[in-house]
Amino acid sequence: MQFPRLLVVRQKFPDRKIPDVAAEVRSQLTASGFAGRLKPGSRIAIGVGSRGIHNIATIVRNVVGYWKEQGMHPFLFPAMGSHGAASAAGQAEVLAHYGITEATMGCPLISQLEVVSLGKTADGIEAFMDKMAYDSDGVMLVGRVKWHTDFAGKIESGLFKMMAIGLGKFAGAQRYHSYAYRLGLEHVIRSVGRQVLKSGKILGGLAILEDAYHNTAKIDAVPVEAMEQREEENLALVKTWMAKIPMDLDLLILDEIGKNISGAGMDTKVANRGVNGEYNPWPNTPKFQRLFVRNLSELSYNSSVGMGMADVVTDRLVNRINWEPTWINSLTANTPAAIRTPIHFPTDRECLERVMPTVGKLDMAEVTFGWIRNTMELTRVAVSENVRGELEKNPALEIESTIDFDFDGDGNLISPFLQVEETAGAH
């Protein structure tokens, strides 16, 4: 089967990078007045999440430094529901992968799963908090605000979700997702979050917003009184910065998926899939008829959450799967469809040749292709030459080069991205 030539395209987004992230963290916290609410010598629990956030180690280290300078005793804990296979050691390992350890942060890191009940919401949802955090003098959260992969609302992923689901550890996450099945996840996040706020333990949080290059673009020290309102404002802002694939395509190739890239393995609002397998459910997002996923990210712990949204995958992806973390995360989130095993073949070439005829075109030369490293890295994308006319109409797109679909001796694609974009945010 003949494959078209590909155009490697650079998308030009506004660059909102903060020049000195460490200084901005200190500036925000100094102006926040957080420390003035506590006596010197207080124990401060700093909750950190599990996503691949740019500069997260620098940000957290400076949060720790701020509290130490105020005469406090900070410690870190993982604020992540069922991630890291829902084990204390696994969650500490997730943070270590992002450079967050006792040695690098200069304070204790306490990972454990025991929780304290904080009473019930009006819907009867029992809220929970990590026991070590509850036993501290105050809890601060550090997390990124962004869109969620499962639903659209005014509050999606961010400090409020971390406060509701992350602080509740595995015990809470499992329960909250069950209620969300009936009540909706945004409703559960808001109501559980408000219940957590009633504990009086939350000091506030540090919201991180990233631009389309995944640079740290805004750092916002959010006081406890304003958490819900500021979460809405920050989410509305960051949605306007979102990077997308520039056009509708028949077949989209993804080099990798993984929970370090998105909670759903791939960003559903980039790939335009629902976690239950719905095709193109998101409005104002380019449509793709078929998704081909080549492999799992090296930082995915071989969890294959998200592969159920693909139409075809490789045998090598299937053979790498560690089912234990995959099952735990998918079943906790009530999304078993997201880990269904798609059809799979030994080589990339066979995957493409089998799926190309299913896009509704008789002439294979008319099939339009897109290719990305993952849904997080969209600065450079490759598209088939047969959409050149559409590209040239868009001033935000620059054609860098023309390449062939290049296969190695085993019939697998040689990616144009792997050696070029080693870090998210390179541009």
HUGI-V817848 format. One record per backbone hydrogen bond with DSSP energy under -1.0 kcal/mol. NH is the residue of the N-H (numbers start at 1). CO is the residue of the C=O. E is the energy in kcal/mol with one decimal. If there is no record, write none. Layout:
nh->NH co->CO e->E
nh->NH co->CO e->E
This chain:
nh->6 co->403 e->-3.5
nh->7 co->383 e->-3.6
nh->8 co->401 e->-2.8
nh->9 co->381 e->-3.7
nh->10 co->398 e->-3.0
nh->11 co->379 e->-3.5
nh->12 co->396 e->-3.0
nh->18 co->216 e->-2.6
nh->24 co->20 e->-1.9
nh->25 co->21 e->-2.3
nh->26 co->22 e->-2.1
nh->27 co->23 e->-2.5
nh->28 co->24 e->-2.6
nh->29 co->25 e->-2.4
nh->30 co->26 e->-2.7
nh->31 co->27 e->-1.9
nh->37 co->34 e->-1.6
nh->38 co->35 e->-1.8
nh->41 co->71 e->-2.5
nh->42 co->39 e->-1.5
nh->44 co->73 e->-1.5
nh->45 co->138 e->-2.7
nh->46 co->75 e->-3.0
nh->47 co->140 e->-2.9
nh->48 co->77 e->-2.1
nh->52 co->260 e->-1.0
nh->53 co->51 e->-1.8
nh->56 co->53 e->-1.7
nh->59 co->55 e->-2.6
nh->60 co->56 e->-2.8
nh->61 co->57 e->-2.4
nh->62 co->58 e->-1.7
nh->63 co->59 e->-1.7
nh->64 co->60 e->-2.6
nh->65 co->61 e->-2.2
nh->66 co->62 e->-2.1
nh->67 co->63 e->-2.0
nh->68 co->64 e->-2.3
nh->69 co->65 e->-2.3
nh->70 co->66 e->-1.1
nh->71 co->68 e->-2.0
nh->72 co->67 e->-2.3
nh->73 co->42 e->-3.3
nh->75 co->44 e->-2.7
nh->76 co->108 e->-2.9
nh->77 co->46 e->-2.2
nh->79 co->48 e->-2.7
nh->87 co->84 e->-1.6
nh->91 co->87 e->-2.3
nh->92 co->88 e->-1.9
nh->93 co->89 e->-2.1
nh->94 co->90 e->-1.8
nh->95 co->91 e->-1.8
nh->96 co->92 e->-2.2
nh->97 co->93 e->-1.9
nh->99 co->96 e->-1.9
nh->100 co->95 e->-2.5
nh->105 co->101 e->-2.2
nh->106 co->102 e->-1.8
nh->110 co->76 e->-3.0
nh->116 co->129 e->-2.6
nh->118 co->127 e->-3.4
nh->121 co->125 e->-2.1
nh->124 co->121 e->-2.1
nh->127 co->119 e->-3.0
nh->129 co->116 e->-1.7
nh->130 co->167 e->-1.4
nh->131 co->114 e->-2.8
nh->134 co->130 e->-2.6
nh->135 co->131 e->-2.3
nh->136 co->133 e->-1.3
nh->137 co->43 e->-2.4
nh->139 co->201 e->-2.9
nh->140 co->45 e->-2.9
nh->141 co->204 e->-1.6
nh->142 co->47 e->-2.6
nh->143 co->206 e->-1.9
nh->145 co->208 e->-2.4
nh->146 co->157 e->-1.8
nh->157 co->146 e->-1.8
nh->162 co->158 e->-2.4
nh->163 co->159 e->-2.5
nh->164 co->160 e->-2.1
nh->165 co->161 e->-3.3
nh->166 co->161 e->-1.1
nh->167 co->162 e->-2.2
nh->169 co->166 e->-1.5
nh->172 co->168 e->-2.7
nh->173 co->169 e->-2.7
nh->174 co->170 e->-2.2
nh->175 co->171 e->-1.2
nh->176 co->172 e->-3.2
nh->177 co->173 e->-2.2
nh->178 co->174 e->-1.3
nh->179 co->175 e->-2.0
nh->180 co->176 e->-2.5
nh->181 co->177 e->-1.1
nh->182 co->179 e->-1.3
nh->183 co->179 e->-3.0
nh->184 co->180 e->-1.9
nh->188 co->184 e->-1.8
nh->189 co->185 e->-2.8
nh->190 co->186 e->-2.5
nh->191 co->187 e->-2.7
nh->192 co->188 e->-2.8
nh->193 co->189 e->-2.1
nh->194 co->190 e->-2.3
nh->195 co->191 e->-1.7
nh->196 co->192 e->-2.4
nh->197 co->193 e->-2.2
nh->198 co->194 e->-1.5
nh->199 co->196 e->-1.4
nh->200 co->197 e->-1.8
nh->203 co->139 e->-3.3
nh->205 co->222 e->-2.2
nh->206 co->141 e->-2.9
nh->207 co->220 e->-3.0
nh->208 co->143 e->-2.0
nh->209 co->218 e->-2.7
nh->211 co->215 e->-2.0
nh->214 co->211 e->-2.2
nh->217 co->209 e->-2.9
nh->218 co->209 e->-1.7
nh->220 co->207 e->-2.5
nh->222 co->205 e->-3.2
nh->224 co->203 e->-1.4
nh->226 co->223 e->-1.6
nh->227 co->224 e->-1.1
nh->230 co->226 e->-2.8
nh->231 co->227 e->-1.8
nh->232 co->228 e->-1.6
nh->233 co->229 e->-2.0
nh->234 co->230 e->-3.0
nh->235 co->231 e->-2.3
nh->236 co->232 e->-2.3
nh->237 co->233 e->-1.9
nh->238 co->234 e->-2.6
nh->239 co->235 e->-2.1
nh->240 co->237 e->-1.0
nh->241 co->238 e->-1.0
nh->249 co->287 e->-2.4
nh->251 co->368 e->-2.2
nh->252 co->290 e->-2.7
nh->253 co->370 e->-2.6
nh->254 co->292 e->-2.9
nh->255 co->372 e->-1.9
nh->256 co->373 e->-1.6
nh->257 co->295 e->-1.2
nh->258 co->265 e->-2.4
nh->261 co->258 e->-1.5
nh->262 co->258 e->-1.9
nh->265 co->262 e->-2.2
nh->270 co->267 e->-1.9
nh->271 co->267 e->-2.6
nh->272 co->268 e->-1.2
nh->273 co->268 e->-1.3
nh->274 co->278 e->-2.0
nh->277 co->274 e->-2.3
nh->280 co->272 e->-2.1
nh->289 co->249 e->-1.2
nh->290 co->250 e->-1.9
nh->292 co->252 e->-2.7
nh->293 co->312 e->-2.0
nh->294 co->254 e->-2.8
nh->297 co->257 e->-3.2
nh->300 co->297 e->-1.6
nh->303 co->300 e->-2.1
nh->306 co->338 e->-1.6
nh->307 co->304 e->-2.4
nh->308 co->338 e->-2.5
nh->309 co->306 e->-1.8
nh->310 co->307 e->-1.7
nh->311 co->291 e->-2.4
nh->312 co->291 e->-1.5
nh->313 co->343 e->-2.1
nh->315 co->345 e->-2.3
nh->318 co->314 e->-1.8
nh->319 co->315 e->-2.8
nh->320 co->317 e->-1.0
nh->322 co->302 e->-3.4
nh->326 co->322 e->-1.2
nh->327 co->323 e->-3.3
nh->328 co->324 e->-2.5
nh->329 co->325 e->-2.3
nh->330 co->326 e->-2.1
nh->331 co->327 e->-2.9
nh->332 co->328 e->-2.1
nh->333 co->329 e->-1.8
nh->335 co->330 e->-2.7
nh->338 co->335 e->-1.4
nh->339 co->336 e->-1.6
nh->340 co->337 e->-1.4
nh->345 co->313 e->-1.3
nh->349 co->411 e->-2.5
nh->351 co->347 e->-2.1
nh->352 co->348 e->-2.5
nh->353 co->349 e->-2.6
nh->354 co->350 e->-2.4
nh->355 co->351 e->-1.8
nh->356 co->352 e->-2.5
nh->358 co->355 e->-1.9
nh->359 co->356 e->-1.4
nh->366 co->363 e->-2.1
nh->367 co->364 e->-1.2
nh->370 co->251 e->-2.4
nh->371 co->382 e->-2.2
nh->372 co->253 e->-2.6
nh->381 co->9 e->-2.4
nh->382 co->371 e->-2.5
nh->383 co->7 e->-2.3
nh->384 co->369 e->-2.0
nh->385 co->5 e->-2.5
nh->387 co->384 e->-1.8
nh->388 co->385 e->-1.8
nh->391 co->387 e->-1.9
nh->392 co->388 e->-2.5
nh->394 co->391 e->-1.9
nh->397 co->394 e->-1.8
nh->398 co->10 e->-2.3
nh->400 co->8 e->-3.2
nh->401 co->8 e->-1.2
nh->403 co->6 e->-2.9
nh->408 co->412 e->-3.1
nh->411 co->408 e->-2.0
nh->414 co->406 e->-2.8
nh->421 co->417 e->-2.5
nh->426 co->423 e->-1.8
